[in-house]
Amino acid sequence: MLFDKRDVRKVCIDDFALKRGQRYGTIMIDLETHIVVDILDSRDCEKVSNWLKGYPNIEIVSRDGSIGYRKAIDEAFGDVIQISDGFHLIKGLSDGCKEYIQERFGTSIVIEECETKGQSDGTEEIKGKVLSEKEESKLRLAEEIRGLNKEGYSKRAISRMLNLSRETVRKYLNSSSVENGNKGRRNPSKLDPYRKQIERLVDEGRLIKNIFEALKSMGYTGSYSNVGIYVSKMKKECGIDVVKDGLVRISKKSLIDLLYKPIEKVTNLTKELYEKIIEKYPIMGHMVELIGKFTYSPHEAFG
């Protein structure tokens, strides 16, 4: 396609590899028609400047952060408007917002979880550490083993009396074994069959007391404390740090991820949690919205 160089007014120039790491060229694209106008087999400042002079009516040039291109445009036109190209514009904005978060926010923030409207506060929330039925059973066994050991029974004798292996007895006699003896292993839970329903309820922003009541209606017969522990572990698997029922710790990394990914791609956040974040920190919502406008519709960003 032939162009009248006098009609070219708004362009974008960028480099491309002719031979990666050795030779580069420069491409010119019309910003209004998005059609390639010209190609130069160099990105040398002087050659690019002379090349641009062949388009006498250029008013706006979009470019990357190259000092060479800036100098070439200045030498060719002097007073032409230079703007950052879309990629570098979004990158500069995102990096600026990232720097703001790094400077103004701590390592994490604590926010309240969402509670579905119309649900009352009936059950007392878990406060402090609550032991599960299995953990209580392990503690009782540890106390029994240590009691027999104090009475003078050997490890061999205790293992026979309680029908345990000597290795298990040895671990329970170790003061740190109750917590660490089964580290890395995950035993089946009576809540496992309800995991999908629990995940859905968590995504809806339900509190532990609401989840417990919902599970009871589905046939769950276990304790309230087990539901709290199960949900807490499930959230930690997704990167959500539960401070206590109703409060969640969100890391600075997750806040930064919001600048570069859609909410649904930030694996340790839900839309409900995001709404709570921007309710407490409106600046986060402004930054995410602005970057989104430039990313998906740059022209509207100036509207």
C-alpha positions as CSV (number, residue, x, y, z in Angstrom):
1,M,0.0,0.0,0.0
2,L,1.3,3.4,-0.9
3,F,1.2,6.4,1.4
4,D,1.5,10.1,0.9
5,K,4.1,10.9,3.6
6,R,2.5,14.3,4.1
7,D,-0.6,12.6,5.4
8,V,1.2,10.8,8.2
9,R,0.7,12.7,11.5
10,K,0.4,10.3,14.5
11,V,2.8,7.3,14.6
12,C,4.3,4.8,16.9
13,I,7.9,3.6,16.4
14,D,9.4,0.6,18.0
15,D,12.4,-1.7,17.4
16,F,12.4,-5.3,16.3
17,A,15.1,-7.9,15.9
18,L,16.5,-8.7,12.5
19,K,19.0,-11.0,14.1
20,R,18.5,-11.3,17.8
21,G,21.3,-9.8,19.9
22,Q,23.1,-8.4,16.8
23,R,20.9,-6.4,14.3
24,Y,17.7,-4.5,15.0
25,G,15.3,-2.5,12.8
26,T,12.6,0.1,13.5
27,I,9.0,-0.1,12.5
28,M,6.5,2.8,12.1
29,I,2.8,2.3,12.6
30,D,0.0,4.8,12.0
31,L,-1.7,5.4,15.4
32,E,-5.1,6.2,13.7
33,T,-5.3,3.3,11.1
34,H,-3.0,0.8,12.9
35,I,-1.3,0.1,9.6
36,V,2.4,-0.3,9.1
37,V,3.7,2.8,7.4
38,D,7.4,2.1,7.0
39,I,10.3,-0.1,8.2
40,L,13.9,0.9,8.6
41,D,16.7,-1.7,8.9
42,S,18.4,0.1,11.8
43,R,17.7,1.7,15.2
44,D,20.8,4.0,15.0
45,C,19.9,7.5,16.2
46,E,21.2,9.4,13.2
47,K,19.6,7.0,10.7
48,V,16.2,7.0,12.5
49,S,16.3,10.9,12.6
50,N,16.9,11.1,8.9
51,W,14.2,8.5,8.3
52,L,11.7,10.5,10.3
53,K,12.5,13.7,8.5
54,G,10.9,12.1,5.4
55,Y,7.5,12.5,7.2
56,P,7.3,16.3,7.5
57,N,3.9,16.6,9.1
58,I,4.3,14.2,12.0
59,E,2.7,15.7,15.2
60,I,2.8,12.9,17.7
61,V,5.3,10.0,18.1
62,S,4.6,7.1,20.5
63,R,7.7,5.3,21.6
64,D,9.3,3.2,24.3
65,G,11.8,4.5,26.9
66,S,14.8,4.5,24.5
67,I,17.1,7.5,24.9
68,G,18.2,6.9,21.3
69,Y,14.7,7.2,19.9
70,R,14.0,10.3,22.0
71,K,17.1,12.0,20.7
72,A,16.3,11.0,17.1
73,I,12.8,12.5,17.3
74,D,14.2,15.7,18.9
75,E,16.7,16.1,16.1
76,A,14.1,15.4,13.4
77,F,11.3,17.7,14.6
78,G,12.2,19.5,17.8
79,D,8.7,20.4,19.0
80,V,6.8,17.2,18.1
81,I,4.8,15.6,21.0
82,Q,6.4,12.4,22.3
83,I,4.3,10.0,24.4
84,S,5.0,6.6,25.9
85,D,3.6,3.6,24.0
86,G,0.8,1.6,25.5
87,F,2.9,-1.2,27.0
88,H,5.4,1.2,28.7
89,L,2.6,3.5,29.8
90,I,0.8,0.6,31.6
91,K,4.1,-0.7,33.0
92,G,5.1,2.7,34.3
93,L,1.7,3.2,36.0
94,S,1.7,-0.4,37.5
95,D,5.3,0.0,38.7
96,G,4.4,3.4,40.3
97,C,1.4,1.9,42.1
98,K,3.5,-1.1,43.2
99,E,6.1,1.3,44.7
100,Y,3.3,3.1,46.5
101,I,2.0,-0.1,48.1
102,Q,5.6,-1.2,49.1
103,E,6.1,2.2,50.8
104,R,2.7,2.8,52.4
105,F,1.6,-0.7,53.4
106,G,3.0,-3.1,56.0
107,T,3.9,-6.7,55.2
108,S,0.2,-7.5,55.4
109,I,-3.2,-6.0,56.2
110,V,-6.0,-7.5,58.4
111,I,-9.6,-7.1,57.2
112,E,-13.0,-8.5,58.2
113,E,-14.6,-11.3,56.2
114,C,-18.0,-10.7,54.6
115,E,-21.1,-11.8,56.4
116,T,-24.2,-12.6,54.4
117,K,-27.0,-10.2,55.1
118,G,-29.8,-11.4,57.3
119,Q,-27.7,-13.8,59.3
120,S,-27.7,-13.3,63.0
121,D,-24.9,-13.7,65.5
122,G,-26.0,-16.8,67.3
123,T,-23.0,-18.9,68.0
124,E,-20.0,-17.7,70.0
125,E,-17.0,-17.3,67.8
126,I,-13.8,-19.3,68.3
127,K,-11.2,-17.4,70.3
128,G,-7.7,-18.6,70.9
129,K,-6.5,-22.1,70.0
130,V,-9.1,-24.8,70.0
131,L,-8.1,-28.5,70.0
132,S,-9.8,-30.9,67.6
133,E,-11.1,-34.2,68.9
134,K,-8.2,-36.0,67.3
135,E,-5.6,-33.7,68.9
136,E,-7.3,-34.2,72.3
137,S,-7.0,-37.9,71.8
138,K,-3.3,-37.7,71.0
139,L,-2.7,-35.6,74.1
140,R,-4.5,-38.1,76.3
141,L,-2.4,-40.9,74.8
142,A,0.8,-38.9,75.3
143,E,-0.1,-38.3,79.0
144,E,-0.8,-42.0,79.5
145,I,2.5,-43.1,77.9
146,R,4.5,-40.6,80.0
147,G,2.6,-41.6,83.1
148,L,3.6,-45.3,82.6
149,N,7.1,-44.3,81.8
150,K,7.3,-42.4,85.1
151,E,6.1,-45.4,86.9
152,G,9.1,-47.3,85.6
153,Y,7.7,-49.2,82.6
154,S,10.1,-49.6,79.7
155,K,9.3,-48.6,76.1
156,R,9.0,-52.3,75.2
157,A,6.5,-52.9,78.1
158,I,4.4,-49.7,77.3
159,S,4.2,-50.7,73.6
160,R,2.9,-54.1,74.6
161,M,0.4,-52.7,77.1
162,L,-1.0,-50.1,74.7
163,N,-0.6,-52.1,71.5
164,L,1.7,-49.5,70.0
165,S,5.0,-49.7,68.2
166,R,8.1,-48.8,70.2
167,E,8.8,-46.0,67.7
168,T,5.4,-44.5,68.4
169,V,6.1,-44.7,72.2
170,R,9.5,-43.1,71.7
171,K,8.0,-40.2,69.7
172,Y,5.3,-39.6,72.4
173,L,7.9,-39.5,75.1
174,N,9.7,-36.8,73.2
175,S,8.2,-33.5,74.5
176,S,7.8,-32.0,70.9
177,S,6.3,-35.2,69.4
178,V,2.6,-34.5,70.0
179,E,2.7,-31.6,67.6
180,N,5.3,-32.8,65.2
181,G,4.9,-36.6,65.2
182,N,2.6,-36.7,62.1
183,K,3.9,-33.5,60.4
184,G,3.4,-33.7,56.7
185,R,0.7,-36.3,56.9
186,R,-3.0,-35.5,56.4
187,N,-5.5,-37.9,57.9
188,P,-9.0,-38.1,56.5
189,S,-11.6,-35.8,58.1
190,K,-15.3,-36.3,58.5
191,L,-15.5,-32.9,56.8
192,D,-13.8,-34.0,53.6
193,P,-17.1,-35.1,51.9
194,Y,-18.4,-31.5,52.4
195,R,-15.3,-29.8,51.1
196,K,-16.9,-28.5,47.9
197,Q,-19.9,-27.1,49.9
198,I,-17.5,-25.5,52.4
199,E,-15.4,-23.9,49.5
200,R,-18.6,-22.4,48.1
201,L,-19.7,-21.1,51.5
202,V,-16.3,-19.5,52.1
203,D,-16.4,-17.9,48.6
204,E,-19.7,-16.4,49.5
205,G,-18.1,-14.8,52.6
206,R,-19.9,-16.9,55.2
207,L,-18.5,-17.0,58.8
208,I,-17.6,-20.2,60.6
209,K,-20.9,-20.2,62.6
210,N,-22.9,-19.9,59.4
211,I,-20.9,-22.7,57.7
212,F,-21.3,-24.9,60.8
213,E,-25.1,-24.4,60.7
214,A,-25.2,-25.1,57.0
215,L,-23.2,-28.3,57.4
216,K,-25.5,-29.5,60.2
217,S,-28.4,-29.2,57.9
218,M,-26.5,-31.4,55.4
219,G,-26.0,-34.1,58.0
220,Y,-22.7,-33.2,59.6
221,T,-22.5,-34.5,63.2
222,G,-19.0,-33.3,64.2
223,S,-18.1,-30.4,66.5
224,Y,-18.1,-26.6,65.8
225,S,-14.4,-26.4,66.6
226,N,-13.5,-28.9,64.0
227,V,-15.3,-26.8,61.3
228,G,-13.2,-23.8,62.4
229,I,-9.9,-25.7,62.2
230,Y,-10.8,-27.3,58.9
231,V,-11.8,-24.0,57.2
232,S,-8.7,-22.3,58.6
233,K,-6.4,-25.0,57.2
234,M,-8.3,-24.9,53.9
235,K,-7.8,-21.1,53.6
236,K,-4.1,-21.4,54.4
237,E,-3.7,-23.9,51.6
238,C,-5.0,-21.1,49.3
239,G,-2.7,-18.5,50.9
240,I,-5.3,-16.8,53.1
241,D,-4.0,-16.4,56.6
242,V,-6.9,-16.5,59.2
243,V,-6.2,-14.4,62.2
244,K,-9.4,-15.5,64.0
245,D,-12.9,-16.2,62.9
246,G,-14.1,-13.1,61.0
247,L,-10.6,-11.7,60.4
248,V,-8.3,-12.5,57.5
249,R,-4.6,-11.4,56.9
250,I,-3.9,-10.4,53.3
251,S,-0.2,-10.2,52.3
252,K,1.4,-7.3,50.6
253,K,2.2,-9.6,47.7
254,S,-1.5,-10.3,47.1
255,L,-2.2,-6.5,47.0
256,I,0.6,-6.1,44.4
257,D,-0.7,-9.0,42.4
258,L,-4.0,-7.1,42.1
259,L,-2.2,-4.6,39.9
260,Y,-1.1,-7.2,37.4
261,K,-3.9,-9.8,37.4
262,P,-7.7,-9.9,37.4
263,I,-9.1,-10.6,40.9
264,E,-10.1,-14.1,40.0
265,K,-6.5,-14.9,39.1
266,V,-5.2,-13.9,42.5
267,T,-5.5,-17.3,44.1
268,N,-5.7,-16.2,47.7
269,L,-8.4,-13.6,47.2
270,T,-12.2,-13.7,46.6
271,K,-14.3,-10.9,45.2
272,E,-15.9,-10.5,48.6
273,L,-12.5,-10.0,50.2
274,Y,-11.5,-7.6,47.5
275,E,-14.6,-5.5,48.2
276,K,-13.6,-5.4,51.9
277,I,-10.1,-4.4,51.0
278,I,-11.2,-1.4,48.9
279,E,-13.8,-0.5,51.5
280,K,-11.0,-0.1,54.1
281,Y,-8.3,1.1,51.6
282,P,-10.1,3.1,48.8
283,I,-6.8,3.9,47.2
284,M,-6.4,0.2,46.3
285,G,-9.6,0.4,44.4
286,H,-8.6,3.6,42.6
287,M,-5.3,2.1,41.5
288,V,-6.8,-1.2,40.3
289,E,-9.6,0.6,38.4
290,L,-7.1,3.0,36.7
291,I,-4.8,0.3,35.6
292,G,-7.8,-1.7,34.3
293,K,-8.9,1.3,32.2
294,F,-5.5,1.6,30.6
295,T,-5.1,-2.1,30.1
296,Y,-8.5,-2.9,28.5
297,S,-9.4,0.5,27.0
298,P,-6.6,3.1,27.0
299,H,-8.7,5.7,25.3
300,E,-11.4,5.6,28.0
301,A,-8.7,6.1,30.7
302,F,-8.5,9.8,29.7
303,G,-12.3,10.2,29.7
